[in-house]
Amino acid sequence: MADSDQTESSPSVLIANQFIDMANTLIQNGNDVQNIASGLRHAAANFTAYAFFRDETLPKDPNATVEEFIRFLEHYLDLHKPSEAPGESLFQVIEQAKKDF
């Protein structure tokens, strides 16, 4: 990330990694990834609103928080975007499954 407070060992990244670990555990337990993502967004919005009113920095502008979220989302969309078309990766999974049997 370009933000100086978003280094690999920053407190916010370490906390984020704990949430990712929890999400991965939920996936392993059979939960749907879209439900997990929705739950994380819900919790993030709830806690962000809570923290927003406890921050003593003035002036308060929720748009800065929204813009930060958009930057994070765009970054991770680029990071996780498959290198091949979705249909091609499904084809590859099917072919690999055939080879495994």
N, C-alpha and C positions, 0 to 999 in steps of 0.2 A: 504494500500500500504506500501511497505517496505521503500520507499523513505521518508526521513525526511521532505521534503517540500510538501508532499502530504497528510498531515493530513486533517481531516474532515473540518477544518476551514481555511485551507490555501487559499490564494488568487486564486491560480490556480483551486482548487476544487470548490470554490464558483463561479468562472466564468464558469467552466464546467457545474455546476448545472443549471446555467442560460440557457446555450445552450440545456441541456436536457429538461428543462421546455418548451423552444421554440419548440423543436422537438415533445414533447407530445402534444402541442397545434396544431401543424401541422397535427399530426395523428388524433386528434379529429375533425379537419376540413376536413378530408377525404383524405389526401395525403398518398401516398404509402410509407411504411417504407423503402423500398430499395431506393427510390428516395431521401428521407430525408437523409438517411445514406450516399448516394453518394454525396449529396450537402454539408453535414458536412465535409466529407473527402476532397472534393475539396476546401472548404473554409479554412480548417485547413492547407492543403498543401500550399495554396496561402499565408496565413498570416504567417505561419512558415518560408517560404522562405523570406518574407518581413522582419521579425524579425531577421532572421539569419544574414543578412547583416547590421543590426543596433546594433548588440551585439558587444561590444568592447573587449570581451574575446578572447584571442588568445591562441593556434592556433584554427582556425575554422575547424571543422570536421563535415560534415552533417551526417556521419554514426552514431554519438552519438544520434542525433535526431531520426534517423530511428530506432535505437535499443530501444530508449525510447518508441516510438510508438508501436513497437512489444511487449514490456513488458506490456504496457497498454492493448493492444488488447488481449494478452494471458490471462491476469488477468480477463478481463471482459468476455471473452469467457467461462472461467471456472465458473465465477459468474452467468452468465445467462443460462448456459447449463441446459436444462430440466432434471429432475431426471428420467423421463421415456422416452421411445422411442417416436419419433414424432407421429407415427401412434397411439400409445396408448393415447396421449393427445388429438388428434383429436377425437378419439372414445369417450373420456370422455366429450368433448365439445358437441358432438352430443347427447349423453345420457342425459346430463344436459338440453340441449335445448328441448328434448322430455318431460322431467319432468316439464319444465316451461310452456309447452302448455297444 
